[in-house]
Amino acid sequence: MNILITGCSTGLGFGLASHYLEEGHKVFGTSRNPNDALMKNDSFSYLSQDLSDFEHLKKSIPEFLSSTKSLDLVILNAGILNEVKDLKVTTIEEIRRVMDVNVWANKVLIDILFESLENVDQLVAISSGAAVSGSRGWNAYALSKATLNMLIDLYSKENATCHFCALAPGLIETGMQDYINDLPDSYQAKFPLVNKLKQARGTEKMPKPKDAAKIVSKSITRALKHPSGSFLDVREM
Ligand SMILES: NC(=O)c1ccc[n+]([C@@H]2O[C@H](COP(=O)([O-])OP(=O)(O)OC[C@H]3O[C@@H](n4cnc5c(N)ncnc54)[C@H](OP(=O)(O)O)[C@@H]3O)[C@@H](O)[C@H]2O)c1
């Protein structure tokens, strides 16, 4: 398969890129920083790109993918978590920054992919349980993942030949969770999810990226049995 993965330098994106390369697939990966281990693999092509630079993105992606006419799988994985705090103290500027990476970059990417390629078979946007849980403190991140789910649903109606889904990958021990784990205990009363995530760390509820990638890749295959445009959660599949 030809697979495009965004946010391949660390965390789940790195786990997924390594997993699909080990299975013998060709992986096109993008992020701002390269990952040395991936760069050593002949089946890996890399583009350094800040996804929030939309104008550059529009030019760089068609060039990056010029060796192929179609992609079997696109995984829009790159995402950022901003500071855990109440929405009322989250500025519009901060919400915009999160929305740019977690949502609007994916809109730009989807538009370019369908314009420049002959075919995309499956597109998976990595979402989060935060899209629907309404957990206090998850401010811009929760808004961005809820919007991402609807973005994917809407695109599924416009592109009948591609299977779309927004997929919550479950908890994964990555940089995002490092940030939450380092939050002081004083956060736990106001933001109950912080405590839940701290307790999950080091348990099977929060696998490391390579193990999570195995679970997510199985769910990506299973997603094809669900209606295109669905929001799915690996913990329920
Ligand atoms: N970890 C969890 O428990 C968890 C739970 C639910 C959902 N998720 C979702 O899973 C996905 C992966 O998260 P993760 O936990 O693996 O996080 P991570 O380790 O922080 O990885 C994020 C990836 O996104 C890339 N990225 C961030 N900003 C970017 C930008 N402006 N332009 C290009 N690339 C950018 C990063 O690469 P560079 O810094 O090199 O650019 C990195 O490769 C995210 O969508 C996240 O919301 C994670």
The ligand as an ORCA input file, in Angstrom:
! r2SCAN-3c Opt
* xyz 0 1
  N      -1.675     10.596     23.188
  C      -2.953     10.360     23.455
  O      -3.299      9.825     24.536
  C      -4.004     10.742     22.449
  C      -5.348     10.502     22.800
  C      -6.332     10.834     21.883
  C      -5.993     11.361     20.665
  N      -4.685     11.598     20.352
  C      -4.393     12.151     19.026
  O      -3.390     11.378     18.396
  C      -2.658     12.188     17.473
  C      -1.163     12.024     17.712
  O      -0.874     12.538     18.993
  P       0.382     12.059     19.862
  O      -0.116     11.785     21.221
  O       1.149     11.025     19.127
  O       1.172     13.442     19.938
  P       2.702     13.836     19.717
  O       3.614     12.757     20.185
  O       2.810     15.195     20.299
  O       2.824     13.902     18.123
  C       2.245     14.920     17.382
  C       2.786     14.870     15.974
  O       2.189     15.978     15.246
  C       3.221     16.721     14.627
  N       2.858     18.144     14.584
  C       2.444     18.929     15.613
  N       2.275     20.186     15.186
  C       2.566     20.214     13.850
  C       2.598     21.217     12.854
  N       2.300     22.491     13.120
  N       2.955     20.863     11.593
  C       3.292     19.586     11.294
  N       3.276     18.584     12.202
  C       2.931     18.895     13.470
  C       4.451     16.496     15.490
  O       5.630     16.632     14.700
  P       6.651     17.869     14.749
  O       6.638     18.411     16.141
  O       7.940     17.251     14.312
  O       6.102     18.819     13.738
  C       4.285     15.039     15.902
  O       4.825     14.197     14.913
  C      -3.152     13.625     17.690
  O      -4.090     13.965     16.688
  C      -3.831     13.552     19.040
  O      -4.825     14.545     19.178
  C      -3.681     11.297     21.217
*
